[in-house]
Amino acid sequence: MTGRGRVKEGSELFGRVFEHFITLEVLAHSSYSQLDYPVSFWRTASQFEVDLILGSDIAVEIKSSDRVTDKHLKGLRAFKEEHSCRCFFVSRDPKPRKTHDNILILPWRAFLERLWANEIVGA
């Protein structure tokens, strides 16, 4: 639709498209599931951020990386220090895994399956 042609995997544009795709799925779920939970984001003055806050207690970070490392988790960890929440990291990691501080790293397909099964935000 934008006339840009193919989006190259690993490019900055690919990362923005990936984040936009997941965000649109979350917004669609909020509406179509009739749960109508608020979707917002979080950012501090020191530039820590979390891409999505679902309701008041679910934090979701989205990155197109195929291997999430500790540096990717800084925003979620900063949010967890201030809020009691469940934290998810959506990426292109090949398998689900959990960090020592209970951040669940999910491949994007697994996240969307759980989202639409109402396992992320439940009825």
Biopython code that builds the backbone (N, CA, C, O; Angstrom):
import numpy as np
from Bio.PDB.StructureBuilder import StructureBuilder

atoms = [
    (1, "MET", "N", (0.805, -1.189, 0.000)),
    (1, "MET", "CA", (0.000, 0.000, 0.000)),
    (1, "MET", "C", (0.855, 1.262, 0.000)),
    (1, "MET", "O", (0.453, 2.283, -0.557)),
    (2, "THR", "N", (2.011, 1.200, 0.611)),
    (2, "THR", "CA", (2.863, 2.388, 0.669)),
    (2, "THR", "C", (3.789, 2.481, -0.530)),
    (2, "THR", "O", (4.441, 3.505, -0.731)),
    (3, "GLY", "N", (3.855, 1.428, -1.325)),
    (3, "GLY", "CA", (4.719, 1.434, -2.492)),
    (3, "GLY", "C", (6.186, 1.247, -2.155)),
    (3, "GLY", "O", (7.049, 1.542, -2.982)),
    (4, "ARG", "N", (6.487, 0.762, -0.957)),
    (4, "ARG", "CA", (7.886, 0.596, -0.533)),
    (4, "ARG", "C", (8.505, -0.693, -1.020)),
    (4, "ARG", "O", (9.721, -0.865, -0.929)),
    (5, "GLY", "N", (7.709, -1.594, -1.527)),
    (5, "GLY", "CA", (8.245, -2.881, -1.940)),
    (5, "GLY", "C", (8.404, -3.801, -0.748)),
    (5, "GLY", "O", (7.757, -3.618, 0.283)),
    (6, "ARG", "N", (9.249, -4.769, -0.893)),
    (6, "ARG", "CA", (9.467, -5.765, 0.154)),
    (6, "ARG", "C", (10.215, -5.147, 1.336)),
    (6, "ARG", "O", (11.173, -4.395, 1.153)),
    (7, "VAL", "N", (9.771, -5.471, 2.534)),
    (7, "VAL", "CA", (10.432, -4.999, 3.755)),
    (7, "VAL", "C", (11.519, -6.005, 4.110)),
    (7, "VAL", "O", (11.237, -7.183, 4.329)),
    (8, "LYS", "N", (12.758, -5.536, 4.166)),
    (8, "LYS", "CA", (13.895, -6.422, 4.425)),
    (8, "LYS", "C", (13.951, -6.811, 5.898)),
    (8, "LYS", "O", (13.977, -5.957, 6.784)),
    (9, "GLU", "N", (13.968, -8.114, 6.137)),
    (9, "GLU", "CA", (14.066, -8.641, 7.492)),
    (9, "GLU", "C", (15.324, -8.113, 8.161)),
    (9, "GLU", "O", (16.400, -8.115, 7.563)),
    (10, "GLY", "N", (15.189, -7.662, 9.405)),
    (10, "GLY", "CA", (16.322, -7.134, 10.148)),
    (10, "GLY", "C", (16.520, -5.641, 9.987)),
    (10, "GLY", "O", (17.332, -5.046, 10.696)),
    (11, "SER", "N", (15.792, -5.023, 9.068)),
    (11, "SER", "CA", (15.925, -3.585, 8.866)),
    (11, "SER", "C", (15.138, -2.821, 9.933)),
    (11, "SER", "O", (14.306, -3.387, 10.642)),
    (12, "GLU", "N", (15.424, -1.523, 10.025)),
    (12, "GLU", "CA", (14.681, -0.675, 10.966)),
    (12, "GLU", "C", (13.195, -0.675, 10.617)),
    (12, "GLU", "O", (12.348, -0.723, 11.509)),
    (13, "LEU", "N", (12.879, -0.623, 9.345)),
    (13, "LEU", "CA", (11.483, -0.646, 8.913)),
    (13, "LEU", "C", (10.814, -1.953, 9.311)),
    (13, "LEU", "O", (9.658, -1.953, 9.735)),
    (14, "PHE", "N", (11.526, -3.066, 9.180)),
    (14, "PHE", "CA", (10.984, -4.362, 9.585)),
    (14, "PHE", "C", (10.612, -4.332, 11.069)),
    (14, "PHE", "O", (9.551, -4.827, 11.449)),
    (15, "GLY", "N", (11.469, -3.763, 11.902)),
    (15, "GLY", "CA", (11.187, -3.666, 13.333)),
    (15, "GLY", "C", (9.929, -2.858, 13.612)),
    (15, "GLY", "O", (9.120, -3.235, 14.459)),
    (16, "ARG", "N", (9.765, -1.746, 12.901)),
    (16, "ARG", "CA", (8.568, -0.911, 13.088)),
    (16, "ARG", "C", (7.311, -1.639, 12.612)),
    (16, "ARG", "O", (6.268, -1.575, 13.262)),
    (17, "VAL", "N", (7.415, -2.328, 11.478)),
    (17, "VAL", "CA", (6.280, -3.080, 10.949)),
    (17, "VAL", "C", (5.896, -4.206, 11.902)),
    (17, "VAL", "O", (4.712, -4.438, 12.146)),
    (18, "PHE", "N", (6.883, -4.899, 12.435)),
    (18, "PHE", "CA", (6.643, -5.994, 13.377)),
    (18, "PHE", "C", (5.915, -5.484, 14.615)),
    (18, "PHE", "O", (4.919, -6.074, 15.031)),
    (19, "GLU", "N", (6.399, -4.397, 15.207)),
    (19, "GLU", "CA", (5.765, -3.820, 16.397)),
    (19, "GLU", "C", (4.344, -3.352, 16.077)),
    (19, "GLU", "O", (3.430, -3.550, 16.877)),
    (20, "HIS", "N", (4.162, -2.746, 14.931)),
    (20, "HIS", "CA", (2.846, -2.268, 14.519)),
    (20, "HIS", "C", (1.871, -3.439, 14.355)),
    (20, "HIS", "O", (0.720, -3.349, 14.782)),
    (21, "PHE", "N", (2.320, -4.521, 13.749)),
    (21, "PHE", "CA", (1.498, -5.713, 13.556)),
    (21, "PHE", "C", (1.009, -6.272, 14.892)),
    (21, "PHE", "O", (-0.183, -6.532, 15.057)),
    (22, "ILE", "N", (1.913, -6.455, 15.834)),
    (22, "ILE", "CA", (1.526, -7.005, 17.139)),
    (22, "ILE", "C", (0.578, -6.043, 17.854)),
    (22, "ILE", "O", (-0.405, -6.479, 18.455)),
    (23, "THR", "N", (0.857, -4.761, 17.798)),
    (23, "THR", "CA", (-0.006, -3.769, 18.442)),
    (23, "THR", "C", (-1.407, -3.803, 17.853)),
    (23, "THR", "O", (-2.387, -3.750, 18.596)),
    (24, "LEU", "N", (-1.520, -3.891, 16.535)),
    (24, "LEU", "CA", (-2.841, -3.961, 15.911)),
    (24, "LEU", "C", (-3.598, -5.218, 16.322)),
    (24, "LEU", "O", (-4.814, -5.172, 16.508)),
    (25, "GLU", "N", (-2.899, -6.331, 16.465)),
    (25, "GLU", "CA", (-3.545, -7.563, 16.923)),
    (25, "GLU", "C", (-4.087, -7.395, 18.349)),
    (25, "GLU", "O", (-5.188, -7.853, 18.653)),
    (26, "VAL", "N", (-3.312, -6.740, 19.219)),
    (26, "VAL", "CA", (-3.767, -6.503, 20.589)),
    (26, "VAL", "C", (-4.998, -5.595, 20.595)),
    (26, "VAL", "O", (-5.961, -5.862, 21.313)),
    (27, "LEU", "N", (-4.969, -4.537, 19.806)),
    (27, "LEU", "CA", (-6.123, -3.634, 19.726)),
    (27, "LEU", "C", (-7.353, -4.354, 19.184)),
    (27, "LEU", "O", (-8.463, -4.147, 19.673)),
    (28, "ALA", "N", (-7.156, -5.196, 18.177)),
    (28, "ALA", "CA", (-8.273, -5.978, 17.635)),
    (28, "ALA", "C", (-8.818, -6.924, 18.693)),
    (28, "ALA", "O", (-10.033, -7.057, 18.836)),
    (29, "HIS", "N", (-7.934, -7.581, 19.434)),
    (29, "HIS", "CA", (-8.383, -8.500, 20.487)),
    (29, "HIS", "C", (-9.193, -7.767, 21.546)),
    (29, "HIS", "O", (-10.241, -8.254, 21.969)),
    (30, "SER", "N", (-8.727, -6.614, 21.973)),
    (30, "SER", "CA", (-9.452, -5.837, 22.985)),
    (30, "SER", "C", (-10.882, -5.568, 22.527)),
    (30, "SER", "O", (-11.821, -5.666, 23.318)),
    (31, "SER", "N", (-11.042, -5.235, 21.272)),
    (31, "SER", "CA", (-12.366, -4.924, 20.731)),
    (31, "SER", "C", (-13.186, -6.180, 20.437)),
    (31, "SER", "O", (-14.304, -6.321, 20.934)),
    (32, "TYR", "N", (-12.636, -7.090, 19.633)),
    (32, "TYR", "CA", (-13.406, -8.250, 19.177)),
    (32, "TYR", "C", (-13.730, -9.228, 20.297)),
    (32, "TYR", "O", (-14.753, -9.910, 20.247)),
    (33, "SER", "N", (-12.872, -9.302, 21.305)),
    (33, "SER", "CA", (-13.140, -10.201, 22.438)),
    (33, "SER", "C", (-14.203, -9.622, 23.356)),
    (33, "SER", "O", (-14.709, -10.315, 24.238)),
    (34, "GLN", "N", (-14.538, -8.370, 23.154)),
    (34, "GLN", "CA", (-15.480, -7.605, 23.983)),
    (34, "GLN", "C", (-14.973, -7.438, 25.415)),
    (34, "GLN", "O", (-15.751, -7.159, 26.327)),
    (35, "LEU", "N", (-13.664, -7.611, 25.603)),
    (35, "LEU", "CA", (-13.074, -7.344, 26.912)),
    (35, "LEU", "C", (-12.809, -5.850, 27.071)),
    (35, "LEU", "O", (-12.807, -5.333, 28.188)),
    (36, "ASP", "N", (-12.588, -5.160, 25.956)),
    (36, "ASP", "CA", (-12.398, -3.708, 25.917)),
    (36, "ASP", "C", (-11.446, -3.186, 26.990)),
    (36, "ASP", "O", (-11.732, -2.191, 27.656)),
    (37, "TYR", "N", (-10.323, -3.862, 27.148)),
    (37, "TYR", "CA", (-9.316, -3.407, 28.108)),
    (37, "TYR", "C", (-8.546, -2.232, 27.508)),
    (37, "TYR", "O", (-8.339, -2.177, 26.296)),
    (38, "PRO", "N", (-8.123, -1.298, 28.352)),
    (38, "PRO", "CA", (-7.340, -0.185, 27.818)),
    (38, "PRO", "C", (-5.945, -0.655, 27.394)),
    (38, "PRO", "O", (-5.352, -1.543, 28.006)),
    (39, "VAL", "N", (-5.448, -0.033, 26.336)),
    (39, "VAL", "CA", (-4.107, -0.314, 25.829)),
    (39, "VAL", "C", (-3.350, 1.008, 25.821)),
    (39, "VAL", "O", (-3.769, 1.977, 25.189)),
    (40, "SER", "N", (-2.227, 1.027, 26.537)),
    (40, "SER", "CA", (-1.425, 2.243, 26.600)),
    (40, "SER", "C", (0.048, 1.860, 26.536)),
    (40, "SER", "O", (0.383, 0.705, 26.272)),
    (41, "PHE", "N", (0.928, 2.827, 26.777)),
    (41, "PHE", "CA", (2.362, 2.553, 26.829)),
    (41, "PHE", "C", (2.911, 3.245, 28.070)),
    (41, "PHE", "O", (2.198, 3.991, 28.740)),
    (42, "TRP", "N", (4.186, 2.992, 28.372)),
    (42, "TRP", "CA", (4.819, 3.560, 29.561)),
    (42, "TRP", "C", (6.210, 4.028, 29.186)),
    (42, "TRP", "O", (6.954, 3.326, 28.501)),
    (43, "ARG", "N", (6.553, 5.226, 29.644)),
    (43, "ARG", "CA", (7.890, 5.774, 29.387)),
    (43, "ARG", "C", (8.289, 6.657, 30.567)),
    (43, "ARG", "O", (7.469, 7.395, 31.113)),
    (44, "THR", "N", (9.566, 6.567, 30.951)),
    (44, "THR", "CA", (10.065, 7.403, 32.038)),
    (44, "THR", "C", (10.884, 8.555, 31.470)),
    (44, "THR", "O", (11.235, 8.567, 30.290)),
    (45, "ALA", "N", (11.177, 9.515, 32.326)),
    (45, "ALA", "CA", (12.028, 10.641, 31.929)),
    (45, "ALA", "C", (13.430, 10.159, 31.550)),
    (45, "ALA", "O", (14.108, 10.789, 30.738)),
    (46, "SER", "N", (13.861, 9.044, 32.138)),
    (46, "SER", "CA", (15.183, 8.501, 31.827)),
    (46, "SER", "C", (15.148, 7.548, 30.618)),
    (46, "SER", "O", (16.105, 6.814, 30.369)),
    (47, "GLN", "N", (14.030, 7.573, 29.871)),
    (47, "GLN", "CA", (13.877, 6.856, 28.602)),
    (47, "GLN", "C", (13.692, 5.348, 28.709)),
    (47, "GLN", "O", (13.882, 4.642, 27.719)),
    (48, "PHE", "N", (13.325, 4.833, 29.887)),
    (48, "PHE", "CA", (12.868, 3.446, 29.933)),
    (48, "PHE", "C", (11.468, 3.442, 29.361)),
    (48, "PHE", "O", (10.695, 4.371, 29.593)),
    (49, "GLU", "N", (11.138, 2.402, 28.615)),
    (49, "GLU", "CA", (9.788, 2.339, 28.053)),
    (49, "GLU", "C", (9.320, 0.902, 27.913)),
    (49, "GLU", "O", (10.114, -0.036, 27.839)),
    (50, "VAL", "N", (8.001, 0.765, 27.880)),
    (50, "VAL", "CA", (7.342, -0.499, 27.594)),
    (50, "VAL", "C", (6.324, -0.212, 26.507)),
    (50, "VAL", "O", (5.558, 0.746, 26.608)),
    (51, "ASP", "N", (6.311, -1.030, 25.476)),
    (51, "ASP", "CA", (5.485, -0.763, 24.301)),
    (51, "ASP", "C", (3.993, -0.769, 24.602)),
    (51, "ASP", "O", (3.269, 0.123, 24.160)),
    (52, "LEU", "N", (3.524, -1.772, 25.354)),
    (52, "LEU", "CA", (2.095, -1.886, 25.620)),
    (52, "LEU", "C", (1.829, -2.209, 27.085)),
    (52, "LEU", "O", (2.480, -3.071, 27.675)),
    (53, "ILE", "N", (0.875, -1.511, 27.650)),
    (53, "ILE", "CA", (0.329, -1.852, 28.962)),
    (53, "ILE", "C", (-1.119, -2.224, 28.709)),
    (53, "ILE", "O", (-1.898, -1.397, 28.234)),
    (54, "LEU", "N", (-1.489, -3.461, 29.021)),
    (54, "LEU", "CA", (-2.842, -3.950, 28.800)),
    (54, "LEU", "C", (-3.567, -3.936, 30.131)),
    (54, "LEU", "O", (-3.144, -4.587, 31.087)),
    (55, "GLY", "N", (-4.671, -3.184, 30.189)),
    (55, "GLY", "CA", (-5.328, -2.996, 31.470)),
    (55, "GLY", "C", (-4.389, -2.216, 32.358)),
    (55, "GLY", "O", (-3.819, -1.208, 31.941)),
    (56, "SER", "N", (-4.229, -2.683, 33.581)),
    (56, "SER", "CA", (-3.317, -2.001, 34.499)),
    (56, "SER", "C", (-2.187, -2.899, 34.975)),
    (56, "SER", "O", (-1.298, -2.445, 35.696)),
    (57, "ASP", "N", (-2.210, -4.182, 34.575)),
    (57, "ASP", "CA", (-1.232, -5.102, 35.175)),
    (57, "ASP", "C", (-0.563, -6.069, 34.208)),
    (57, "ASP", "O", (-0.022, -7.090, 34.634)),
    (58, "ILE", "N", (-0.592, -5.764, 32.914)),
    (58, "ILE", "CA", (0.085, -6.622, 31.946)),
    (58, "ILE", "C", (0.976, -5.735, 31.077)),
    (58, "ILE", "O", (0.500, -4.811, 30.418)),
    (59, "ALA", "N", (2.268, -6.031, 31.087)),
    (59, "ALA", "CA", (3.241, -5.252, 30.314)),
    (59, "ALA", "C", (3.764, -6.115, 29.173)),
    (59, "ALA", "O", (4.105, -7.283, 29.362)),
    (60, "VAL", "N", (3.821, -5.514, 27.973)),
    (60, "VAL", "CA", (4.260, -6.247, 26.789)),
    (60, "VAL", "C", (5.299, -5.410, 26.039)),
    (60, "VAL", "O", (5.028, -4.281, 25.629)),
    (61, "GLU", "N", (6.469, -5.974, 25.872)),
    (61, "GLU", "CA", (7.514, -5.352, 25.057)),
    (61, "GLU", "C", (7.593, -6.133, 23.746)),
    (61, "GLU", "O", (7.457, -7.357, 23.738)),
    (62, "ILE", "N", (7.814, -5.427, 22.647)),
    (62, "ILE", "CA", (7.820, -6.037, 21.317)),
    (62, "ILE", "C", (9.120, -5.654, 20.611)),
    (62, "ILE", "O", (9.449, -4.474, 20.493)),
    (63, "LYS", "N", (9.853, -6.667, 20.144)),
    (63, "LYS", "CA", (11.072, -6.422, 19.361)),
    (63, "LYS", "C", (11.172, -7.510, 18.298)),
    (63, "LYS", "O", (10.817, -8.663, 18.543)),
    (64, "SER", "N", (11.650, -7.141, 17.136)),
    (64, "SER", "CA", (11.767, -8.110, 16.048)),
    (64, "SER", "C", (13.018, -8.973, 16.166)),
    (64, "SER", "O", (13.325, -9.735, 15.250)),
    (65, "SER", "N", (13.728, -8.870, 17.251)),
    (65, "SER", "CA", (14.944, -9.653, 17.466)),
    (65, "SER", "C", (14.625, -11.149, 17.484)),
    (65, "SER", "O", (13.547, -11.558, 17.914)),
    (66, "ASP", "N", (15.577, -11.960, 17.011)),
    (66, "ASP", "CA", (15.367, -13.402, 17.093)),
    (66, "ASP", "C", (16.083, -14.011, 18.292)),
    (66, "ASP", "O", (16.125, -15.231, 18.450)),
    (67, "ARG", "N", (16.646, -13.146, 19.136)),
    (67, "ARG", "CA", (17.270, -13.623, 20.385)),
    (67, "ARG", "C", (17.249, -12.481, 21.396)),
    (67, "ARG", "O", (18.073, -11.569, 21.331)),
    (68, "VAL", "N", (16.311, -12.536, 22.321)),
    (68, "VAL", "CA", (16.185, -11.501, 23.344)),
    (68, "VAL", "C", (17.316, -11.663, 24.355)),
    (68, "VAL", "O", (17.581, -12.767, 24.830)),
    (69, "THR", "N", (17.978, -10.557, 24.678)),
    (69, "THR", "CA", (19.056, -10.549, 25.662)),
    (69, "THR", "C", (18.670, -9.633, 26.821)),
    (69, "THR", "O", (17.628, -8.980, 26.782)),
    (70, "ASP", "N", (19.504, -9.589, 27.841)),
    (70, "ASP", "CA", (19.238, -8.750, 29.013)),
    (70, "ASP", "C", (19.069, -7.280, 28.643)),
    (70, "ASP", "O", (18.257, -6.587, 29.257)),
    (71, "LYS", "N", (19.807, -6.793, 27.667)),
    (71, "LYS", "CA", (19.681, -5.375, 27.301)),
    (71, "LYS", "C", (18.283, -5.045, 26.779)),
    (71, "LYS", "O", (17.817, -3.916, 26.934)),
    (72, "HIS", "N", (17.614, -6.016, 26.163)),
    (72, "HIS", "CA", (16.256, -5.802, 25.677)),
    (72, "HIS", "C", (15.234, -5.716, 26.812)),
    (72, "HIS", "O", (14.141, -5.183, 26.622)),
    (73, "LEU", "N", (15.579, -6.231, 27.971)),
    (73, "LEU", "CA", (14.623, -6.361, 29.076)),
    (73, "LEU", "C", (14.616, -5.177, 30.044)),
    (73, "LEU", "O", (13.856, -5.185, 31.012)),
    (74, "LYS", "N", (15.440, -4.172, 29.804)),
    (74, "LYS", "CA", (15.577, -3.055, 30.749)),
    (74, "LYS", "C", (14.263, -2.346, 31.028)),
    (74, "LYS", "O", (13.958, -2.050, 32.183)),
    (75, "GLY", "N", (13.474, -2.067, 29.989)),
    (75, "GLY", "CA", (12.211, -1.367, 30.175)),
    (75, "GLY", "C", (11.224, -2.161, 31.003)),
    (75, "GLY", "O", (10.599, -1.621, 31.915)),
    (76, "LEU", "N", (11.077, -3.446, 30.690)),
    (76, "LEU", "CA", (10.162, -4.294, 31.467)),
    (76, "LEU", "C", (10.612, -4.402, 32.917)),
    (76, "LEU", "O", (9.785, -4.367, 33.829)),
    (77, "ARG", "N", (11.901, -4.531, 33.133)),
    (77, "ARG", "CA", (12.401, -4.630, 34.509)),
    (77, "ARG", "C", (12.190, -3.333, 35.276)),
    (77, "ARG", "O", (11.876, -3.372, 36.466)),
    (78, "ALA", "N", (12.352, -2.204, 34.635)),
    (78, "ALA", "CA", (12.092, -0.919, 35.287)),
    (78, "ALA", "C", (10.609, -0.796, 35.630)),
    (78, "ALA", "O", (10.260, -0.315, 36.709)),
    (79, "PHE", "N", (9.745, -1.223, 34.731)),
    (79, "PHE", "CA", (8.303, -1.177, 34.992)),
    (79, "PHE", "C", (7.941, -2.073, 36.174)),
    (79, "PHE", "O", (7.150, -1.690, 37.037)),
    (80, "LYS", "N", (8.535, -3.282, 36.203)),
    (80, "LYS", "CA", (8.262, -4.239, 37.289)),
    (80, "LYS", "C", (8.670, -3.699, 38.655)),
    (80, "LYS", "O", (8.061, -4.053, 39.665)),
    (81, "GLU", "N", (9.682, -2.857, 38.700)),
    (81, "GLU", "CA", (10.113, -2.273, 39.968)),
    (81, "GLU", "C", (9.036, -1.389, 40.579)),
    (81, "GLU", "O", (8.950, -1.257, 41.800)),
    (82, "GLU", "N", (8.213, -0.783, 39.724)),
    (82, "GLU", "CA", (7.194, 0.153, 40.183)),
    (82, "GLU", "C", (5.783, -0.422, 40.210)),
    (82, "GLU", "O", (4.904, 0.140, 40.862)),
    (83, "HIS", "N", (5.552, -1.530, 39.514)),
    (83, "HIS", "CA", (4.201, -2.059, 39.369)),
    (83, "HIS", "C", (4.185, -3.572, 39.560)),
    (83, "HIS", "O", (5.116, -4.274, 39.166)),
    (84, "SER", "N", (3.122, -4.051, 40.164)),
    (84, "SER", "CA", (2.892, -5.484, 40.232)),
    (84, "SER", "C", (2.235, -5.881, 38.916)),
    (84, "SER", "O", (1.136, -5.423, 38.604)),
    (85, "CYS", "N", (2.908, -6.735, 38.142)),
    (85, "CYS", "CA", (2.376, -7.033, 36.813)),
    (85, "CYS", "C", (2.890, -8.371, 36.295)),
    (85, "CYS", "O", (3.819, -8.968, 36.838)),
    (86, "ARG", "N", (2.251, -8.806, 35.236)),
    (86, "ARG", "CA", (2.760, -9.919, 34.441)),
    (86, "ARG", "C", (3.462, -9.298, 33.245)),
    (86, "ARG", "O", (2.944, -8.360, 32.639)),
    (87, "CYS", "N", (4.637, -9.813, 32.900)),
    (87, "CYS", "CA", (5.440, -9.221, 31.825)),
    (87, "CYS", "C", (5.683, -10.235, 30.716)),
    (87, "CYS", "O", (6.043, -11.388, 30.953)),
    (88, "PHE", "N", (5.470, -9.750, 29.488)),
    (88, "PHE", "CA", (5.687, -10.554, 28.295)),
    (88, "PHE", "C", (6.626, -9.819, 27.357)),
    (88, "PHE", "O", (6.582, -8.595, 27.240)),
    (89, "PHE", "N", (7.471, -10.583, 26.694)),
    (89, "PHE", "CA", (8.334, -10.031, 25.665)),
    (89, "PHE", "C", (8.026, -10.805, 24.390)),
    (89, "PHE", "O", (8.254, -12.013, 24.324)),
    (90, "VAL", "N", (7.511, -10.116, 23.383)),
    (90, "VAL", "CA", (7.147, -10.737, 22.112)),
    (90, "VAL", "C", (8.284, -10.493, 21.127)),
    (90, "VAL", "O", (8.706, -9.356, 20.911)),
    (91, "SER", "N", (8.772, -11.581, 20.533)),
    (91, "SER", "CA", (9.925, -11.472, 19.632)),
    (91, "SER", "C", (9.841, -12.567, 18.574)),
    (91, "SER", "O", (8.821, -13.239, 18.416)),
    (92, "ARG", "N", (10.934, -12.719, 17.867)),
    (92, "ARG", "CA", (11.060, -13.805, 16.906)),
    (92, "ARG", "C", (11.938, -14.923, 17.471)),
    (92, "ARG", "O", (12.477, -15.734, 16.719)),
    (93, "ASP", "N", (12.079, -14.963, 18.798)),
    (93, "ASP", "CA", (12.798, -16.068, 19.433)),
    (93, "ASP", "C", (12.156, -17.380, 18.978)),
    (93, "ASP", "O", (10.943, -17.424, 18.771)),
    (94, "PRO", "N", (12.935, -18.439, 18.820)),
    (94, "PRO", "CA", (12.369, -19.694, 18.317)),
    (94, "PRO", "C", (11.496, -20.443, 19.328)),
    (94, "PRO", "O", (10.578, -21.161, 18.933)),
    (95, "LYS", "N", (11.770, -20.284, 20.630)),
    (95, "LYS", "CA", (11.030, -21.045, 21.643)),
    (95, "LYS", "C", (10.673, -20.140, 22.820)),
    (95, "LYS", "O", (11.395, -19.192, 23.127)),
    (96, "PRO", "N", (9.550, -20.445, 23.475)),
    (96, "PRO", "CA", (9.218, -19.701, 24.693)),
    (96, "PRO", "C", (10.248, -19.982, 25.785)),
    (96, "PRO", "O", (10.805, -21.077, 25.865)),
    (97, "ARG", "N", (10.486, -18.994, 26.606)),
    (97, "ARG", "CA", (11.356, -19.177, 27.769)),
    (97, "ARG", "C", (11.006, -18.125, 28.810)),
    (97, "ARG", "O", (10.377, -17.112, 28.507)),
    (98, "LYS", "N", (11.426, -18.387, 30.034)),
    (98, "LYS", "CA", (11.139, -17.469, 31.130)),
    (98, "LYS", "C", (12.449, -17.040, 31.767)),
    (98, "LYS", "O", (13.352, -17.855, 31.957)),
    (99, "THR", "N", (12.550, -15.756, 32.096)),
    (99, "THR", "CA", (13.755, -15.250, 32.746)),
    (99, "THR", "C", (13.699, -15.561, 34.243)),
    (99, "THR", "O", (12.668, -15.987, 34.765)),
    (100, "HIS", "N", (14.820, -15.341, 34.917)),
    (100, "HIS", "CA", (14.882, -15.591, 36.357)),
    (100, "HIS", "C", (13.894, -14.719, 37.137)),
    (100, "HIS", "O", (13.505, -15.075, 38.250)),
    (101, "ASP", "N", (13.488, -13.587, 36.568)),
    (101, "ASP", "CA", (12.549, -12.697, 37.261)),
    (101, "ASP", "C", (11.142, -12.745, 36.638)),
    (101, "ASP", "O", (10.387, -11.775, 36.693)),
    (102, "ASN", "N", (10.819, -13.899, 36.048)),
    (102, "ASN", "CA", (9.469, -14.208, 35.559)),
    (102, "ASN", "C", (8.970, -13.361, 34.400)),
    (102, "ASN", "O", (7.768, -13.114, 34.300)),
    (103, "ILE", "N", (9.840, -12.919, 33.539)),
    (103, "ILE", "CA", (9.409, -12.302, 32.293)),
    (103, "ILE", "C", (9.306, -13.432, 31.269)),
    (103, "ILE", "O", (10.273, -14.154, 31.023)),
    (104, "LEU", "N", (8.123, -13.572, 30.680)),
    (104, "LEU", "CA", (7.911, -14.641, 29.714)),
    (104, "LEU", "C", (8.227, -14.121, 28.310)),
    (104, "LEU", "O", (7.581, -13.200, 27.811)),
    (105, "ILE", "N", (9.231, -14.731, 27.691)),
    (105, "ILE", "CA", (9.631, -14.388, 26.330)),
    (105, "ILE", "C", (8.920, -15.366, 25.395)),
    (105, "ILE", "O", (9.101, -16.581, 25.481)),
    (106, "LEU", "N", (8.103, -14.802, 24.498)),
    (106, "LEU", "CA", (7.308, -15.643, 23.619)),
    (106, "LEU", "C", (7.580, -15.328, 22.153)),
    (106, "LEU", "O", (7.679, -14.162, 21.769)),
    (107, "PRO", "N", (7.701, -16.376, 21.337)),
    (107, "PRO", "CA", (7.691, -16.141, 19.896)),
    (107, "PRO", "C", (6.357, -15.476, 19.530)),
    (107, "PRO", "O", (5.342, -15.740, 20.176)),
    (108, "TRP", "N", (6.348, -14.634, 18.521)),
    (108, "TRP", "CA", (5.161, -13.856, 18.212)),
    (108, "TRP", "C", (3.935, -14.711, 17.949)),
    (108, "TRP", "O", (2.834, -14.346, 18.362)),
    (109, "ARG", "N", (4.097, -15.824, 17.281)),
    (109, "ARG", "CA", (2.929, -16.691, 17.012)),
    (109, "ARG", "C", (2.362, -17.259, 18.306)),
    (109, "ARG", "O", (1.144, -17.327, 18.474)),
    (110, "ALA", "N", (3.225, -17.663, 19.207)),
    (110, "ALA", "CA", (2.756, -18.200, 20.495)),
    (110, "ALA", "C", (2.027, -17.121, 21.289)),
    (110, "ALA", "O", (1.005, -17.391, 21.920)),
    (111, "PHE", "N", (2.558, -15.892, 21.256)),
    (111, "PHE", "CA", (1.886, -14.797, 21.947)),
    (111, "PHE", "C", (0.491, -14.584, 21.382)),
    (111, "PHE", "O", (-0.477, -14.467, 22.133)),
    (112, "LEU", "N", (0.386, -14.532, 20.051)),
    (112, "LEU", "CA", (-0.922, -14.284, 19.438)),
    (112, "LEU", "C", (-1.893, -15.431, 19.700)),
    (112, "LEU", "O", (-3.083, -15.197, 19.911)),
    (113, "GLU", "N", (-1.401, -16.663, 19.690)),
    (113, "GLU", "CA", (-2.281, -17.798, 20.021)),
    (113, "GLU", "C", (-2.814, -17.667, 21.441)),
    (113, "GLU", "O", (-4.000, -17.889, 21.682)),
    (114, "ARG", "N", (-1.955, -17.313, 22.370)),
    (114, "ARG", "CA", (-2.384, -17.154, 23.757)),
    (114, "ARG", "C", (-3.299, -15.945, 23.922)),
    (114, "ARG", "O", (-4.261, -15.985, 24.689)),
    (115, "LEU", "N", (-2.994, -14.876, 23.201)),
    (115, "LEU", "CA", (-3.826, -13.684, 23.262)),
    (115, "LEU", "C", (-5.250, -14.007, 22.836)),
    (115, "LEU", "O", (-6.198, -13.701, 23.559)),
    (116, "TRP", "N", (-5.409, -14.631, 21.653)),
    (116, "TRP", "CA", (-6.737, -14.923, 21.111)),
    (116, "TRP", "C", (-7.438, -16.056, 21.857)),
    (116, "TRP", "O", (-8.650, -16.224, 21.727)),
    (117, "ALA", "N", (-6.689, -16.830, 22.634)),
    (117, "ALA", "CA", (-7.303, -17.847, 23.519)),
    (117, "ALA", "C", (-7.661, -17.240, 24.874)),
    (117, "ALA", "O", (-8.088, -17.951, 25.785)),
    (118, "ASN", "N", (-7.487, -15.928, 25.002)),
    (118, "ASN", "CA", (-7.754, -15.193, 26.254)),
    (118, "ASN", "C", (-6.883, -15.660, 27.415)),
    (118, "ASN", "O", (-7.308, -15.627, 28.570)),
    (119, "GLU", "N", (-5.667, -16.094, 27.107)),
    (119, "GLU", "CA", (-4.725, -16.503, 28.156)),
    (119, "GLU", "C", (-3.809, -15.364, 28.590)),
    (119, "GLU", "O", (-3.201, -15.437, 29.658)),
    (120, "ILE", "N", (-3.701, -14.322, 27.786)),
    (120, "ILE", "CA", (-2.902, -13.149, 28.167)),
    (120, "ILE", "C", (-3.786, -12.201, 28.976)),
    (120, "ILE", "O", (-3.483, -11.862, 30.120)),
    (121, "VAL", "N", (-4.874, -11.788, 28.357)),
    (121, "VAL", "CA", (-5.918, -11.010, 29.027)),
    (121, "VAL", "C", (-7.144, -11.893, 28.976)),
    (121, "VAL", "O", (-7.674, -12.170, 27.899)),
    (122, "GLY", "N", (-7.603, -12.341, 30.149)),
    (122, "GLY", "CA", (-8.694, -13.293, 30.169)),
    (122, "GLY", "C", (-10.047, -12.669, 30.417)),
    (122, "GLY", "O", (-10.172, -11.533, 30.874)),
    (123, "ALA", "N", (-11.042, -13.452, 30.101)),
    (123, "ALA", "CA", (-12.431, -13.007, 30.304)),
    (123, "ALA", "C", (-12.835, -13.074, 31.767)),
    (123, "ALA", "O", (-13.967, -12.735, 32.112)),
]
sb = StructureBuilder()
sb.init_structure("model")
sb.init_model(0)
sb.init_chain("A")
sb.init_seg("    ")
for serial, (resi, resn, name, xyz) in enumerate(atoms, 1):
    if name == "N":
        sb.init_residue(resn, " ", resi, " ")
    sb.init_atom(name, np.array(xyz, "f"), 0.0, 1.0, " ", f" {name:<3s}", serial, name[0])
structure = sb.get_structure()
